[in-house]
């Protein structure tokens, strides 16, 4: 089949990400003697400068990894929790029934810095200066902005000018949206000061811990605390002050967790735990493995039956996500069990279901009371599921992704996000803004994903690892909010059942459904809506409509920003998405 790029193959190392500068940075670190963890951290910081509309310094970074010495997958948990003052009573006192998607109210504790430094301390080999110098250079001397940065700034230009003057100062130089070579000296200064404080002690690990404290217990936390006391406009249409305090930052640190997994044939698919949407991919994979004889590809294009079955499986998995997932005791032992999977699989018929049907995994399922009123709520940017921004800073699905594998066998998959330039007003002394991940909580109480103080929101960020016959073999992922574990399913089906290589699987036509509530404000959903790429073919699209799907043709190359790396048969491989014209893989 035709592919937009070759699948890369080599023996030294591979980096695949959503921006060429990050991939090149990762390779530079590998060439300088670093391992996959060093490369990932350096690339992750560069993504904060190169894709500021998709991730930032005050965001979060969930990850999955194995080391050369231990094939047991581990999870990096660096999504910060809600502030201590984030109670449903507080939001009720403001007259809000949902947490706004922009401004200061939805901010959670920034997790990315602490997560990156923890990963580097425990599994990397380089110093903080050695991995951070690339991002500092781009912030200080300028980074070439992709056109989508300017598009994002234009979408929120009025908000910046009228309500977020600090953001206007950073992103509207000379009154025009930033373009070309853009500098952020305040951010460079923040990183340089963090470095100075880290290097005030001796020893690599001690310096990394000092750098973590300088953020969470030092000048960064103090600046965030002070800034959050001012009210700014958010997409509720009103001005609100933030809830984050310096104590919130000081009381939290990143950690490691055991991930969730499912055995699917000779593969073990690994995801983040049930406080994220990650297990939804596990549920889909288990459901569809029962239809494995009916899944087919011709010249890289899936059959109508393959698409239909995957969409119906997604509806069931994401209905369970809504009913059962959250930062609480999630019944994954039931949700991933053979008996539960078989009972759910029996619900899939030849026609499109219009219903949100969670299973009774632990007693009767409960859904948010607001759901029916959210059907069909208009969201700026159309139904493609790609990152979209409304005029009030409302953002859906903005994220980056990177995967790294080295010759020793270290394998890393990370999905950094949050702190988007359009999510919250810029803190001028720091050169970045806070995140808005708290919008993913429900204010209704008694749900797994209900708001509570110092609780993690159920995030959409969802990196993936896979082992084959017990051997770590594959790392992959994509930006895309709620679509992440649907576009990754497209990749999984093409690779595992279609027999396509990494690049072919990424280039194969993609699809997703919007038949469940969005994780992003205003939480809209459309029960039968199926968004597809035209390359599925006219007959397939017509057949899907005949089955009852409300098909939206997004265009030939519109869905997903996947990247992937693998190791098998003594070879390392990598591939990256051509959609959007900025993702790249590099390696040798």
ZINOR-V51679 format. One line per field, one symbol per residue. ss: DSSP state (h for helix, s for strand, l for the rest). psi: psi as a letter, one per 40 degrees, with the letter a starting at -180 (. if undefined). A space follows every 10 residues. Layout:
BEGIN
ss->???
psi->???
END
This chain:
BEGIN
ss->lllllllsss llsssssllh hhhhhhhhhh hllllhhhhh hhhhhhhhhh llllllllls ssssssllll lllsssslll lllllllhhh hhhlllllll llllllllll lhhhhhhhhh hhhllllhhh hhhhhhhhhh hlssllhhhh hhhhhlhhhh hhllhhhhhh hlhhhlllll ssllhhhhhh hhhhhhhhll lllhhhhhhh hhhhhhllhh hhhhhhhlll lsslllllss lllllhhhhh llllssslls ssssllssss sllllsllhh hhhhhhhhhl lhhhllssll sslhhhhhhh hhhhhhhhhh hhhhllllll lhhhhllhhh hhhhhlllll llllllllll llllllllll hhhhslllll lllllllssl llllssllsl lsssssllll ssssssslll llllllslll lsllllhhhh lsllllllls llllllllsl lllsssssll ssssssslll hhhhhhhhhh hhhhhhhlll lhhhhhhlll ssslllllll llllslllss sslhhhlhhh hhhhhhllls ssslllllll llssssssll ssssssllll lllssssl
psi->ihidiihiia edihhhaehd dddddddddd deeiaddddd dddddddddd geediidfai giiiiiideh ehiihhgfhi iiidegiddd dddefheihi eiaddehihh eddddddddd ddeaeiiddd dedddddddd eihhhidddd dddddedddd dddgdddddd eghfeihiib hhigdddddd ddddddddee iihddddddd ddddddeadd dddddddeei hihaeeeihi iiehiddddd eiiiiiihii ihhhbeihhh iiaeeieded ddddddddde edeehiihfe hiiddddddd dddddddddd ddddiigagh gddddeiddd dddddeehae ihheihgiig dgahihihde ddeehehhhi eafdeihihi eeehhhfhii iiihiiddeh hhhigiaifi dediihhded eiiiifdeee iidhieidfi hihfihihie hgiiihihfe hhdhhiiiie bdededdddd dddddddeei adddddeiii iiiffihiei hffiihdehh hiidediddd ddddddeehg hhheidgdhi fiiiiihife ihiiiihehe feiiiii.
END
